[in-house]
Amino acid sequence: MIDRVGLAQFLRRRREVLQPEDVGLPRGPRRRTSGLRREEAAALCHMSTDYYARLERERGPRPSEQMIAAIAQGLHLSLDERDHLFRLAGQHPPARGATSEHIGPGLLRILDRLVDTPAEIVTELGETLRQTSLGVALTGDTTGFTGPSRSIGYRWFTDPGARLLYPQEDHAFLSRRYVSGLRAVAARRGPGSRAAHLADLLYPENEEFRALWDSHEVGVRTDDVKRLLHPEVGALELHCQTLLDPDQSHLLLVYTAVPGSETHEKLQLLSVIGAPSAAWYRHGEPAGPRPDET
């Protein structure tokens, strides 16, 4: 049963203690609100201000699990706070661990501050959960896929468009890397895992994947330099740094260029021209775990 009073009080308190800087918003010289405004919180939660305001006023329909999950993410709640929010709303908290898509507030705070850097948060299967705007400009928006196609590894073997960002001479090695990484996750998570399911889907359908899977190769790794071919600015050489959230098995991937280099200048240009067209970039990059996990 929903606890409307407790839910309203909890939402108000979390909104009031969350500062604009915590979520990548400018404070502005005339701000008088303690914490975030309702409209700012609603926007972060991807819902209307009216709907959010009704929850804070102990009104409105019982929110769905999807709505509660969006609020928990938008307000940068910890796992304990998220679970508490679900219980106040009369819902069972989602599972924690590798299958969870709730991004920890620590990773979100870092990502929100990377306004001039390509970065993304992904699951251990290479499913993109969040990108910076320059990350979208670099690789396209990879957050909207559904089903198995959410995994960059699955797309790498099922959609030729997934390989367009990478030089042809790198494709064979990247294929080995993705299969090796998927095998490691499947072994770690077990036969009934999502990783094992992806392998079961790919094995009978893709000859390249089948040959690599049968080779039982593990531990294939790359260095921290990532080569890309962008449709607007051309060849890029980026260094990838990885930060792991061990509780959720989420990875924050940050892409940087050597200051003064040609790639650094191209990233500055990308920040102006924005994302590549959907016509060129139909489906994202490769798969999970990524070649950046070293």
N, C-alpha and C positions, 0 to 999 in steps of 0.2 A: 504494500500500500504506500502511496506517495505521501511524504511528509512535506506538505506545502510550506509550512512555516519554517521548518529547518532548511529546506531547499532555498527558499527566498533569502534567509539570513546568510546562508553559506555563500550564495552567489554574490550578494552585496559585499560581503566582507572580502572575498577573493578579488572582486573588481576594484575595491577601494585600496587594497594594498599593492596592486599591480601598477607599476609606474609606466608611463609612455616609453621610457628608455628600455624597459624590460622587454618590450615587444617590437622594438625598431620604429617607434613613432616619434615625431618631433614633439617636444614639450610646448613650445610656443610661449611668447612673452606674457600673454594675458590669461593663462590657465589658472583657474581657481579651484577646480575639482580636485578632491583628494583621490588620487589614483586615476583610473580610466573613466571616461564618460560612458554612458550606456550605449550610445551609438558606436563608440569605438570597440567596446566589448562585443557587441552584436556583429560588427563587421569581421572581427577576428574569428568569431564562431560561425560565420557564413550563414547568418539568419537575419531576419528583419529586426529592426529596433523595437517594433511593437511587440513581437513575439517574446523577445528577450525581456522587455520591460514587464510583461505580464507575469513571467516566472518570478521576477523579483518582487512583484506585488501580490504573490500568492494566488494568482489567477491563471486561466488558460487551461488547455487540455494537458493530460499527462504526456510528457515528452517521451519520444521513442528512444530506443537504444542508440540509434544513429545520431539523434539530436543530442543526447547526453554525451556521447563520444566527441562530437564536434565542440560542445561547450568545454569539456575537459581539456581538449587540445588547444582551443582558442584562449583559454584562461591560463595556459601553461601550468596545469596541475601536475603534481607528482603522482606516482602510482597509488599511494595511499589516499591522496586527496581525490583522485579519480574514482577509486573504489567507493569512497564515502559518498561522493556525488551520485553514483549509480544507486546506492542503497537509499539515499534520501528520495530519489525519484521512483523508488519502488521497483528497481530493475536489478538483475544479478550482474555483478561486475564481470567484465570480460577476463579471459585468461591472461596471465602474465607470461613473459619469456619470449622465445623466438617467434611465436605466432602473433604476438601483440603488435599493433600498429600505433600505439600511443607513444609519441615521442617524448622523452624525458625533458623537463624544463631546462636542464643544463645545456643539452645540445641545441635546443631552440634559442636560448639566449645567445649562444655563439653564432648560430646561423643568422639571427636577426641583425647582428652587427656587421656581417660580411656584405655590406651594401654594394661594394665596388669589386667583389670577387666572385668568380664562378664557384658555386658550392652546392651540395645536395646531401640529403639524408636518405639512406637506402637501407633496406632489410638485408639479411644475409643471403637472400636469393636475388639481390639486385633489383628489388621493387622500389621505385622512387616514391618517397613519401612527401618530400618537400624540396624545393629548389629556390635559390636566390634568383633575382631577375636576370643577372648576368649569366647564371647557370642555364636559364631557359634560352638566352641569346646564344649560348655556346652549343647546346645539344638539342634544342627544341624542348617543348613541354612533354616530359615523360611521366607525368603523374596521373594521366587520365585513362590509362589502359585498364582493362578488366580481365578477370580469369587468368589463365596461365600466361597470357601475353603481358601481364604486369612484370614478369621477370625478363630482364634484358637477355638472360641466357636462352630462354625459350624463344624470344624474338630473333636472336642471332641465328638460330637454326631453322626458323620457319618463315621469316620475312626478309627478302633480299634488301629491303630498305634499311634494315637495322645495321647494315655494314657500310653504308654510304659515308659515314663520318671517318672511316679508317682507311689508311693506305692499303691497296691490294696486297702488297708484299707482307703486311702484318696479319692478314686474315687467318692463315693456317696456324700461326702460333697462338693467336687469340682464341681460336676454336679449341686448341689443346688446353689453354688456360681455363676456359669456362667449363669444359667437361671435367677437368681435374678438380676445380673448385666445387662443382655440383656434386661430384662423387664424395668429397670430403664432408660436405654438409649432410648428404644422405646417410653416410656412415655414422656421423655424430648424432643425428636425429632419429635414425631408425627406419625400418621398412615401411611404416605407416605414415611417414612424414610427408610434408608438401614437397620437399626436395626429391624424395623417392618417387612421388607421383609425377613430377616433371620429367624425370628420367624415363618412367614407364610410358609417358605420352610421346616422348621424342624417339625412343629406341626403335619402334617399328616403322616410324614415318620418315626418318632422315638417315640416309646412308652414311654421311660424314660423321654424324653423332654416334651412330652404331659402331663404326670402326674405332673411333676414339674411346668410346665407353668400354669396348672389349679389350682395349690395350691395357686397361687398369692402371693408367698413369696417374700419379698423385704428386702433389708438391710442385707443380709447374708455376713458376713465379716470374714476374717482370720487375724491372727496376722502377724507380718512381717517375720516369719520364713517359708521358703519354702523347702520342702523335695523333693529330686529328687533321681532317681535311674539311674546312668549313666552306659552305657554298658562297659566302660573301667575302671573306677575308683570306681564304686559302689555307696553306699549311700552317699548323701551330704545333709547338713543342711545349707542353705544360708539365710542371712537377705536381704530383698528387700527394698530399698529406692526408692521413686517415686517423680519425679519432673514434674509438670504439666505446659504445655504451654496453658494458657486459651484462647488465640486467635485462636488456631488451634485445641484445644482439643487433643493434642498429649501428650504422657507420655514417659518420660525417666525413664527406670527401671534399677537400678544398683544393682547387686548382690554381696554381700561381705560375707566373713567368718571371724570368730573370729581369730585373729592372734595366731599362735601356735596350733590351733586346727587341728584335723585330716582332716576336710574339707578344711582348708587353705592349707595344704600340698597337697591335691588332686588337688586343683585348680592350684597350681604350676606345678604339673605333667601334667595337661591338657594343659597348655600353651606350653608344649613341644610336646605332642603327637597329638594335633590338634583335628579336628572335628570327631565325630563318623562316621562310615561307613554308606553310604546311604542304604545299605541292612538292617541294623538294624533300622535306623531312617528314616522311609519313610515319615511321615507327622508330623509336629510340636506338640507343647503342647496345653494346653487348652485355653478357649475362652472368648469372649469379652463382657464386660471388664474383666480383669484378676483378679485372687484372690489376687494379690498384691495391688490393689487399695483399700486402707484402709483410 
